[in-house]
Amino acid sequence: MHRLTGIAPERLVTDHEALMSAIEAVDESLRAGADKERAKAAIVRFDDVLLAHLDREESLVIPILLEMTPTEAWALIHGA
């Protein structure tokens, strides 16, 4: 995205960091003997982080991809 727009998607990058943290929290909360309320809270937090990220990604990235040809989008996504 930065290469196409000149704008670094900093928020999307920090979102990915938050998603990894939320995934780790869910994983830890689901280990044997974990408290159900802790697991529920971790899953709700992950859901919140994921949906907010996908909304941002959809509003920032999808319009750019839709302006490209399929070949251009494939190359951008897959680094070809």
Phi and psi in degrees as GROMACS dihedral restraints (atoms count N, CA, C in turn):
[ dihedral_restraints ]
;  ai    aj    ak    al  type     phi  dphi    fc
    3     4     5     6     1   -58.7    20    10
    4     5     6     7     1   -41.8    20    10
    6     7     8     9     1   -64.0    20    10
    7     8     9    10     1   -34.3    20    10
    9    10    11    12     1   -85.0    20    10
   10    11    12    13     1   -34.0    20    10
   12    13    14    15     1  -111.7    20    10
   13    14    15    16     1   -16.3    20    10
   15    16    17    18     1    79.5    20    10
   16    17    18    19     1     3.5    20    10
   18    19    20    21     1  -112.9    20    10
   19    20    21    22     1   122.9    20    10
   21    22    23    24     1   -76.5    20    10
   22    23    24    25     1   132.1    20    10
   24    25    26    27     1   -81.4    20    10
   25    26    27    28     1    59.6    20    10
   27    28    29    30     1   -54.5    20    10
   28    29    30    31     1   -42.3    20    10
   30    31    32    33     1   -63.8    20    10
   31    32    33    34     1   -37.7    20    10
   33    34    35    36     1   -66.4    20    10
   34    35    36    37     1   -36.1    20    10
   36    37    38    39     1   -65.8    20    10
   37    38    39    40     1   -47.2    20    10
   39    40    41    42     1   -67.5    20    10
   40    41    42    43     1   -30.3    20    10
   42    43    44    45     1   -59.7    20    10
   43    44    45    46     1   -43.0    20    10
   45    46    47    48     1   -63.3    20    10
   46    47    48    49     1   -37.1    20    10
   48    49    50    51     1   -64.4    20    10
   49    50    51    52     1   -43.2    20    10
   51    52    53    54     1   -65.2    20    10
   52    53    54    55     1   -37.4    20    10
   54    55    56    57     1   -64.0    20    10
   55    56    57    58     1   -43.3    20    10
   57    58    59    60     1   -62.0    20    10
   58    59    60    61     1   -41.4    20    10
   60    61    62    63     1   -63.4    20    10
   61    62    63    64     1   -42.7    20    10
   63    64    65    66     1   -66.1    20    10
   64    65    66    67     1   -37.9    20    10
   66    67    68    69     1   -64.1    20    10
   67    68    69    70     1   -43.9    20    10
   69    70    71    72     1   -61.4    20    10
   70    71    72    73     1   -40.0    20    10
   72    73    74    75     1   -64.3    20    10
   73    74    75    76     1   -40.5    20    10
   75    76    77    78     1   -64.1    20    10
   76    77    78    79     1   -46.8    20    10
   78    79    80    81     1   -57.2    20    10
   79    80    81    82     1   -48.1    20    10
   81    82    83    84     1   -62.9    20    10
   82    83    84    85     1   -38.8    20    10
   84    85    86    87     1   -71.8    20    10
   85    86    87    88     1   -19.7    20    10
   87    88    89    90     1   -96.1    20    10
   88    89    90    91     1    -0.4    20    10
   90    91    92    93     1   -63.3    20    10
   91    92    93    94     1   156.7    20    10
   93    94    95    96     1   -50.9    20    10
   94    95    96    97     1   133.2    20    10
   96    97    98    99     1    82.0    20    10
   97    98    99   100     1     6.3    20    10
   99   100   101   102     1   -71.0    20    10
  100   101   102   103     1   151.5    20    10
  102   103   104   105     1   -72.4    20    10
  103   104   105   106     1   131.7    20    10
  105   106   107   108     1   -62.7    20    10
  106   107   108   109     1   -38.0    20    10
  108   109   110   111     1   -66.7    20    10
  109   110   111   112     1   -38.2    20    10
  111   112   113   114     1   -64.4    20    10
  112   113   114   115     1   -43.0    20    10
  114   115   116   117     1   -63.4    20    10
  115   116   117   118     1   -44.0    20    10
  117   118   119   120     1   -60.8    20    10
  118   119   120   121     1   -44.9    20    10
  120   121   122   123     1   -62.6    20    10
  121   122   123   124     1   -40.1    20    10
  123   124   125   126     1   -65.8    20    10
  124   125   126   127     1   -40.0    20    10
  126   127   128   129     1   -68.9    20    10
  127   128   129   130     1   -41.1    20    10
  129   130   131   132     1   -62.2    20    10
  130   131   132   133     1   -43.1    20    10
  132   133   134   135     1   -62.2    20    10
  133   134   135   136     1   -44.3    20    10
  135   136   137   138     1   -59.5    20    10
  136   137   138   139     1   -45.0    20    10
  138   139   140   141     1   -58.9    20    10
  139   140   141   142     1   -44.6    20    10
  141   142   143   144     1   -61.1    20    10
  142   143   144   145     1   -46.6    20    10
  144   145   146   147     1   -65.3    20    10
  145   146   147   148     1   -44.7    20    10
  147   148   149   150     1   -63.5    20    10
  148   149   150   151     1   -48.2    20    10
  150   151   152   153     1   -64.7    20    10
  151   152   153   154     1   -39.8    20    10
  153   154   155   156     1   -63.2    20    10
  154   155   156   157     1   -41.4    20    10
  156   157   158   159     1   -65.1    20    10
  157   158   159   160     1   -46.2    20    10
  159   160   161   162     1   -63.5    20    10
  160   161   162   163     1   -36.8    20    10
  162   163   164   165     1   -62.0    20    10
  163   164   165   166     1   -45.5    20    10
  165   166   167   168     1   -64.3    20    10
  166   167   168   169     1   -45.1    20    10
  168   169   170   171     1   -61.3    20    10
  169   170   171   172     1   -42.2    20    10
  171   172   173   174     1   -63.0    20    10
  172   173   174   175     1   -40.7    20    10
  174   175   176   177     1   -76.2    20    10
  175   176   177   178     1   -26.8    20    10
  177   178   179   180     1   -95.6    20    10
  178   179   180   181     1   -42.0    20    10
  180   181   182   183     1   -94.3    20    10
  181   182   183   184     1   -44.1    20    10
  183   184   185   186     1   -58.4    20    10
  184   185   186   187     1   -43.8    20    10
  186   187   188   189     1   -58.7    20    10
  187   188   189   190     1   -35.4    20    10
  189   190   191   192     1   -68.1    20    10
  190   191   192   193     1   -44.7    20    10
  192   193   194   195     1   -62.9    20    10
  193   194   195   196     1   -36.2    20    10
  195   196   197   198     1   -68.8    20    10
  196   197   198   199     1   -20.4    20    10
  198   199   200   201     1   -82.0    20    10
  199   200   201   202     1    -9.2    20    10
  201   202   203   204     1   -96.3    20    10
  202   203   204   205     1   161.2    20    10
  204   205   206   207     1   -75.6    20    10
  205   206   207   208     1   160.7    20    10
  207   208   209   210     1   -56.7    20    10
  208   209   210   211     1   -37.9    20    10
  210   211   212   213     1   -64.7    20    10
  211   212   213   214     1   -42.6    20    10
  213   214   215   216     1   -64.4    20    10
  214   215   216   217     1   -44.0    20    10
  216   217   218   219     1   -64.0    20    10
  217   218   219   220     1   -43.9    20    10
  219   220   221   222     1   -59.6    20    10
  220   221   222   223     1   -44.9    20    10
  222   223   224   225     1   -63.2    20    10
  223   224   225   226     1   -41.1    20    10
  225   226   227   228     1   -65.6    20    10
  226   227   228   229     1   -45.7    20    10
  228   229   230   231     1   -68.9    20    10
  229   230   231   232     1   -40.4    20    10
  231   232   233   234     1  -102.3    20    10
  232   233   234   235     1     5.0    20    10
  234   235   236   237     1    70.1    20    10
  235   236   237   238     1    23.4    20    10
